[in-house]
Amino acid sequence: MTENTSQGTVELDAPWITQDDLPVTKYQIIDENGEYDAEAVPDLEAEEFLDLYRWMLVEKRYAERMINLQRRGEMGTVGSSRGHEASIVGSGYALAEDDYLLAMGRETSAMLMKGVSLRDILLFWRGIEDAQKYLAEQNCMIGISVGGYLPVVTGIGWGMNITDTDSVVTAHFGDGATSTGAFHEAVNFAGVLDAPAIFYCQNNQWAISTPFEKQTNANSIAQRAVGYGVHGIRVDGNDVLAVYHAMSEARELARQGNPVLFEALTYRTEGHSTSDDPTQYRGREEVEKWMNRDPIERYESFLKSEGLWDEADKQAMVDEVDAEFDAAIEAADDYGPRDVEELFAYLYEEMPPELESQLRELERSLRELDDLEEYIERRPKG
């Protein structure tokens, strides 16, 4: 098979364009060795620099605790965010209180910044749909369908334009979602509608077991922005300051009616989820290379260079996160059983007669089954 390449051997007279005509650079403030240009550092207070560090520890510790719960049978399948800490925290830190965040499931710290309860996130991963209701109260949502929720982002942004809302909507998704039709539809119409939307792709190199280079012949995801007529940027997703700064600018662009396609280049150091065995499709050398680019360790070197490390009590921060996690588990365990009416209650603003009839029939049937209760084995929580 002939290799697909932008460098042909045939002489061409027409004004063809290729991706080589628009090279996309990677925006970075702190490099892989911890070096940085002091002039490029965002203008933040010392407390804010330390806050970014604490949130990354929150994300890391949450992932560790969730996997432990899953291995003990106290949690359903979960996706680890290890390696994504800077990408998640830097983007979430740039959002405002009234902004919308539609997540793919790895963005715990970003949702916590928005006011979401850790208990409610635990409830979600236990399959209790009440959690989505509570997340929505903080303008958040978790969309498990790969790319399926992206057109909703455009719709929310369109609604913001209609109501003249001074907020933005952002969606997190992986590189695999960019291979779906829903991604194309969402970004394309966001450009047409001038929606205040930020499409935030955490390009972690793998769509479960499919590597990025087997998904597309494009050199980057960010370059696709040109085809949609929107703003685009590729950022080092392991550099929390670069992500925060670029996301702050992306938010301002979106507020002015300029949708943004944001590519954060990062890497997941663990499996796609606890149901995945990544050793079946990628080598240890590749993983170790990216583990040496750990975003938390990189940021620690920055704090040391800035003379802030002595103010960062890492163990105290971890202990605080563990205490919050323990309290959230207890609250989730105490959450009561659901009522059968909830199967019907949220479909319409006012329940139509046919659903009322179905609900009454179901309740009658359940009453008749009361005698069988002692023979029913209830699935334990988690």
N, C-alpha and C positions, 0 to 999 in steps of 0.2 A: 504494500500500500504506500502511495506517495505521501511523504510527510507534509503536513499542513504548515506552511511557513509564510510569513509576510514578505520574505525576500525572494522574489521570483527571478527566473533566469531569462524571461521573455522581455524584450524591449517594448515598453508601453508609451503611447503618445498622449492618451487622455489623462486628465488630472485625478488619478486615483488617490485615495487616502487609506492609510493603515494605522494601526494603533501605535506604530513607531513614530508617527508624526505628532503624537501627544503623550510623551512619557509622563508617568505619574510618579512623583517622588513620595517618600514616606516622611511625614511630619514627626519630628522627635525633639524633645528637650533634654531628657536624661538618656544617655546612650547605654549600651549593654554593659559598659565598664563603670558606670556610675558617674561619668564625666558629663558636664553640662556648661552651657553658656549662661552666666548669671543674668545677662541682660534679657534672656528669653524666658526667665522664670516668671510665672504669673504673680501679680501683685496681691498676695494673700498675707494675712496676719499669721504670726507664729502659731496661734491656737488653731487656725484653719489648716495649716500644714500638718499639725499633729492629728487633727480630726480626720484627715484623709487616711492617715496611717491606721488609726483605730478602726475605721470602716473597713479597710482591707483585712485587718485581723478578724473582724466580725464575719466577713465573707468566707475567709479560710476556715475559721473554727466552725462555722455553721455547716460547711460542706463535710468536715470531718465528723461532726456529731451526727449529721443526718445519715451518713453511710454506716456509722456504728449502729444506729437505730434500725436501719434496714437489714443489716446482717443479723440482728437479734430478732427479726420478725415483728418489730414494732412500727414499721413504716413500709409503705408501698415502694415501688420503683422510683428512684430519684436520680437526677442528673447532677454530677459534681461540677462545681465551678472552679476547681483548682487550676490555677494558671490564668484565670480570667479576672483576678481581683482588681487589677488596675483598670481594665476595660469597663468593668461594671461600676466601680466606685467613682472613677473620674467622670463618667457620663451622668450618673445619678446626681452627683454633687452640683452639677451645673444647672439642674432643673429647678423651676420655681414651684411654689406650693400648689398652684392651681393647674399646673401642666398635667397632661395625661401620659401614663406609661403603660404600654401594652407589652408584656414580657413573654419570653419563651420558656421561663422556668428557672433560669440560672441567676436571676437578678435580685436575689434576696436583699442585699444591702441597699440597693437602689430603691426597692419598695419600702423598706424600713425607713429610709430617709423621707419618703412621702407620707409617713404616718401609719403605714400598714402594721398591724400587730403580728409579732412572730407566731403567736398562737394560731392566727388565721392562716398563715403560710403552712404550718404543720397540719392544720385541718385539711387544707387543700390536698396535700400529698397523702393524706389518709383517705382521700376520695369523698370527703364531705363537701358537697357542693355549696353549702351555706357560705363557705369561704369566699367564693367568687362575689357573693353579695357584699360581704364586708370589704373586700378589696375594691369593689366599685365605689364604695363610699369615699375612698381616697383617690379616686380617678385612676385606679390600676386594674389590670386584668392579666391572667396567665393564659396564654394560648398554646395548647399542646400541638394542634394541627400545624404541620410544617408549612409556614407561609400562608396558611389559610385565613388568618386574621388580618393580613396586611391591607386588603381593601377597606377593612373597617377603619384603619388608621386614616386613610384618605377621606372616608366619610365623616369621621370626627372632625378632621381639619376643615372640611367643607362646611360643616355645621358651625364651626368657630367663625368662619368668614361671614356666614349668614347672620349670626347673632352678634357679630363684632366683638368677639371675646379676645381679650389680650393675653392669650395663652398659646402654648404649642402642644402638639401631640407627638410622641416619639414611640417607636416600636423597636424592640430588640429581636434579632433573629440571627440564625447562623448562615454560613455560606451555602449550605444545602438548600435553604429557602429561596436563594436567588435563582435556583434552577426550576422554580415553579412558575406557572402562568400567573398565579395570583400576585407574585412579586412584580411582574411586568405590568399587569393591569393597575396595581396600586400606585407605583411610582409614575407611570405614564399619566394617569389621570390626576395625580397630585400636581404634576407640572401644568397640566391644562387648567386646573382649577386654582392655581396659586395657593394651594393649601399650606397652612403653617405646620408642616409635617417634617419630622426627621426620621429617616429610615436608617436605623443604626445596626449595621451588620457586624457581628463578632465573627470575623473570619478566623476560625481556629484550625484551619487547614484540612479538616475532615468532616464530611457529611456522613456521620456514623462511620462506615468503612470505605467511603469513596473519597479519595484525595482530591484536593481542589483542582489540580491540573487535569483530572479526568472529568470534571464537570463543565469546563469551558476552555476555549483557546485564548480567552482574554488574559492579559497580564495582571489585571486587577479587577476588583468589583467597582472601585471608585470611578474608573474611566467610563463606566456605563452611564454615568450621570449626564455626560455630554449628549448621548443619544436621546435621553429623555428631556433635555433642555432644563435641567436642574443643576444646582450646585453640588459638587462632589469633593471628597477629600479622603486620603488614605493616611492613617495615623498609626504610630507604634502603639498597639494596644497594651503593651506591657510597661508603658510609661504613663503613670497616672497624671502627671502634670500636663503632658501633651494632650492626653484625652480630655482632661478638664478644660484646658484653654480652647481647644478646637470645638468642643461641645458648647462652650459658652458663646462662641462666635456663630456656631450653627443655630443656636436658639435665636440669636438676634436676626440672622438671615431669615429664619422661618417666620418670625413675627412680622417681618416686612413682606411676607407673601412669596418667599423664595424657598421652596422645598429643598431638602438636603439629603443626599445619599452619602452616608458616613461609613467608611470601612475601617474597623479597628483590627489591625493585624495582631493576632494573639495565638494561643495554643492551649488546648485542653490536655493536661498532663495525665488525666485518668480516662476511664472509659466514657463513652457517650452517656451511659447511664449504668446503674447497678446491674442491668441485664446484659451488659456488653462486655466482651473480652477483647480489648484492643490488641493483645499480643498476637491475635490471629491475622492482623492486617498491617501492622507497623512494627518497625524494629526498635530495639532498646536504644540504639545509638541516637536515633532521631529524638526520642523522648528525653534522653539525658542532655542533648544539646539545648533543648528548650527549658529544661529544668535549671540549667545554668544561667538562664535569662530570667529567673524568678522575679516577678514584678515587686514583691514585697522586699526582697533583699536589695534590689536596685534602689528602691525608695529609701531604705534604711541608710544606704551610703550617702544619699542626698541629705538626709536629716543630720548625719554626722558631719558632713562638710559645712552645713549651715549652722552648726553649733546647737542643734535642737535635740540631739539624741538623749542627752541627760534628762530632758523633760519628758521623754517617752518611756514610761514604766511598762515595758512590754508584758511582763508577767501579770501585773495588776490589771492591765487591759484584758488579757485572756481570761483571767479569773472572773472579771466583771461580765464578760460575754458568756462564760459558762453558767454563771448564776442566772443571767437573763434567759438562757436556753432552758435551764432546769425549770424555771418558773413557767415558761411557755409550754413545756411538756406537761406539767401538772395541770395547767389550765386546759390544754387540749384533751387530756384524759378525763377531766371533769365535765366536758361538753356533753350534754344530754342526747338521748336518741331522737331521731327525727320523727315527725308525725306524717302519716300517709298522705294527708292533705297537701303537703308540700310538693307532691308529684304533679299537682294540678294548679297550685296557687300562682305560679310565676309565668304562666303561659300567656295570659291576657290581663289587661288592667282590671277588667271585670269578667269574672268567670261566666262563659256562655252556658245556656241551659243544658246542652248536650254533655258538657264536662261535669256540670253539677250532677247530672244523672249518673254518669260513670263513677264519680266519687262516691255517691250514696250506695251504688251497687257494690263497689269494692269494700266499703265499710261494712255492709251487710254480710258479704262473703267472709270477711275476716272475723266477724262476730260468731259466725257459724263454725269457724275453725278453732274457736277458743278451746274446745275439748282436746284438740291435737297439740296444744302448746307444749305439753310435757315431752312430746316426741320430736320437737323441732330443735335442732342444734344451731344456736346462734353463733355467727362468726364474731370472734373477739375484735375489739377495736384495734386498728392498725393492720 
